[in-house]
Amino acid sequence: MKCIYCGCEESKVLDSRSTDESNSIRRRRECLNCGKRFTTYETVETVPILVIKKDGSRQPFNIEKIKCGMIKACEKRPVSMAQIDEMAEDIEKTIQNSLNQEVKSSEIGEMIMERLKKVDEIAYVRFASVYRQFKDVTNFIKLITEM
């Protein structure tokens, strides 16, 4: 961090505090060259993630769409909303940690199926049947035999 008075890049942090909104950190610094003090604010930089749909169009990533699909697959199944939230947040975290600004909807679908399979196999089959657009019973039988 450059000193605003002398331009030196060496400073030490004297105090760190969260701002009122808790979306940034206020830091009091002291320049190691001239000894003057100044304040900096540190915020998390969020990179918008776009989802590439099957038709090639792009949409902003929306965790609510993931939750909605999982809720439909888990309907009347012993899967709690907390489990659905946890799986959706795990998927979001995985996508953000990949550092890619774009992700294919097919990759998201595979992540959802992977997590549903661990939690409830019926919900997994339900989601897979819609996601993979099963046309007849043979696709169901093939999926179940693979399990």
CORVENUR-V394021 format. One record per backbone hydrogen bond with DSSP energy under -1.0 kcal/mol. CO is the residue of the C=O (numbers start at 1). NH is the residue of the N-H. E is the energy in kcal/mol with one decimal. If there is no record, write none. Layout:
co->CO nh->NH e->E
co->CO nh->NH e->E
This chain:
co->3 nh->7 e->-1.3
co->8 nh->3 e->-2.7
co->10 nh->32 e->-2.0
co->12 nh->30 e->-2.3
co->15 nh->28 e->-2.6
co->17 nh->26 e->-3.5
co->19 nh->22 e->-1.3
co->24 nh->19 e->-2.4
co->25 nh->42 e->-2.7
co->26 nh->17 e->-2.6
co->27 nh->40 e->-2.7
co->28 nh->14 e->-3.4
co->28 nh->15 e->-1.3
co->29 nh->38 e->-2.0
co->30 nh->12 e->-2.4
co->36 nh->31 e->-2.8
co->38 nh->29 e->-3.2
co->40 nh->27 e->-3.2
co->42 nh->25 e->-2.6
co->49 nh->61 e->-2.9
co->50 nh->103 e->-2.4
co->51 nh->59 e->-2.0
co->52 nh->105 e->-2.6
co->53 nh->56 e->-1.8
co->57 nh->53 e->-2.9
co->59 nh->51 e->-3.8
co->62 nh->65 e->-1.0
co->63 nh->67 e->-2.3
co->64 nh->68 e->-2.5
co->65 nh->69 e->-2.0
co->66 nh->70 e->-2.1
co->67 nh->71 e->-2.7
co->68 nh->72 e->-2.0
co->69 nh->73 e->-1.8
co->70 nh->74 e->-2.2
co->74 nh->77 e->-2.0
co->77 nh->79 e->-2.2
co->80 nh->84 e->-1.9
co->81 nh->85 e->-2.9
co->82 nh->86 e->-2.3
co->83 nh->87 e->-2.5
co->84 nh->88 e->-2.6
co->85 nh->89 e->-2.7
co->86 nh->90 e->-2.0
co->87 nh->91 e->-2.1
co->88 nh->92 e->-2.5
co->89 nh->93 e->-2.6
co->90 nh->94 e->-2.3
co->91 nh->95 e->-2.4
co->92 nh->96 e->-2.6
co->93 nh->97 e->-2.6
co->96 nh->99 e->-1.2
co->101 nh->50 e->-3.1
co->103 nh->52 e->-2.6
co->104 nh->108 e->-1.6
co->105 nh->109 e->-2.5
co->106 nh->110 e->-2.1
co->107 nh->111 e->-2.0
co->108 nh->112 e->-2.4
co->109 nh->113 e->-2.4
co->110 nh->114 e->-2.4
co->111 nh->115 e->-1.9
co->112 nh->116 e->-2.7
co->113 nh->117 e->-2.4
co->115 nh->119 e->-1.3
co->116 nh->120 e->-3.3
co->120 nh->124 e->-2.0
co->121 nh->125 e->-2.3
co->122 nh->126 e->-2.6
co->123 nh->127 e->-2.7
co->124 nh->128 e->-2.8
co->125 nh->129 e->-2.3
co->126 nh->130 e->-1.4
co->127 nh->131 e->-3.3
co->128 nh->132 e->-3.0
co->129 nh->134 e->-2.1
co->137 nh->141 e->-2.5
co->138 nh->142 e->-2.4
co->139 nh->143 e->-2.3
co->140 nh->144 e->-2.6
co->141 nh->145 e->-2.4
co->142 nh->146 e->-1.6
co->143 nh->147 e->-1.0
